Amino acid sequence: MGIWWWWWWWWWWCSAPAAAAVDGWTIRLTSTLEELAGDDRRERAQSESSTWWWWWWWAVVVVVVAIGCDASVMIASRGNDAEKDSTDNLSLAGDGFDTVVRAKAAVEKKCPGVVSCADILAIAARDVVAMSSGPRWTVELGRLDGLVSKSGGVAGKLPGPDMRVKDLAAIFAKNNLTVLDMVALSGAHTVGFAHCTRFAGRLYGRVGGGVDPSYDPAYARQLMAACPRDVAPTIAVNMDPITPAAFDNAYYANLAGGLGLFTSDQELYTDAASRPAVTGFAKNQTLFFEAFKEAMVKLGRVGVKSGKHGEIRRDCTAFN
Ligand code: HEM
C-alpha cells in the first residue's frame, strides 16, 4: 500500500484540529478519541467513586469561564502559583486530573501531538453528561492548550456562589453568554457535590443571625445536619438533593421550592430577569436540554487558543 496510504490514514484520523468547525471532522475525531480513551474511562467509572467525572465538569467551568478553553487549569507548578493553585480551584479532585492525563496518554499513543488537553476536557464534559442520562452534543474541536497558567489570573473571573444575578450575568456576558445561557448552564448543578464551606455563610454567617430565609426550612435543617458549624473543609453534599445522580431538570423545580444550594442558584428563581427561564425549564426538560446543548457549544468557544497563542501539550500537566 505504500507510504501514501499511511499518510492518508494519518491525515484522516489525526488532522481534525485544522478542521475544527466542520461537523464531519469533529465526529470522526470524537469517535476516535472515544474508542481510544473509552476503555480507560469505563474502567474507572466502574471501579471508583463518581467524584472524578464531576470534577471534569467543574474543570470545564473553571477553564472556560475563568481563563478560556485551554486546559491551563491542568498545569502543575513547583511554586504553587499555577491556575489550579488558586483558592477557587483548590477543591478540584486530584483523581479527575489523573483521569484526563490517562485519556491523553491513550490518545498520544495512537496520534501523537494531535489532540489537545483542552479538547479532551471538552469531550469529557460532553460524555459525563451523556453518561448520566443528559443530552449529547457535537463538540467543536481544534482548541490549542494555553501557554499561561497563573493562580493570580483566576480572581474576579469566576462566578461565585454568593453572587446575585446582575453580577453573574455580567461575567457570563463578558464571555458572550446570555442570561438564558447562564440559567441553562447552571442546570449542571443537577449533578455533583459542593463543599459545605461554599454555602455555610447562608446557614451560619448572616448578619443578625439565622438561616437564609430563602431556604426551604426542612432543607436548611438537612444541610445543617450534614454541615455543622466549623465542619471539616473536605465535607461535601449533593447539589441536587432530589435526583443527585441524574442529569435532569429537577434542579429548576428545586429552585421554586427553596432548594437552591447556593445564593447564585436560588437567585435565578428570585430575580425577574432569570425566573421565566427557570420556570420554563422546570416544566419542560426537552427545552432545558436544547438550551443546555446550545449554551455548552457557546461555552466551548470561549477563549479558544490558536496559532502562536497555544500548543498541543505532550503532557497535560506541563508546558512542552
Ligand atoms: C452560575 C455560576 C456558577 C457558580 C457561582 C458556580 C459555583 C459552583 C460552586 C461553588 C461549586 C462547588 C465547588 C466545590 O465545593 O467543590 C460548583 C460545583 C459544580 N458546578 Fe458550578 N457554578 C456555576 C456555574 C456552573 C456551570 C456553568 C457549570 C457547567 C456547565 C457548573 C457545573 C458544576 C458542577 C458539575 C459542579 C460539581 C463539581 C463536583 O462535584 O466536584 N457550574 N459550582
Boltz pocket constraint, residues with backbone or C-beta under 6 A from the ligand:
constraints:
  - pocket:
      binder: B
      contacts: [[A, 51], [A, 54], [A, 55], [A, 57], [A, 58], [A, 61], [A, 91], [A, 92], [A, 159], [A, 160], [A, 161], [A, 162], [A, 163], [A, 168], [A, 182], [A, 185], [A, 186], [A, 188], [A, 189], [A, 191], [A, 192], [A, 193], [A, 194], [A, 195], [A, 196], [A, 198], [A, 264]]
      max_distance: 6.0
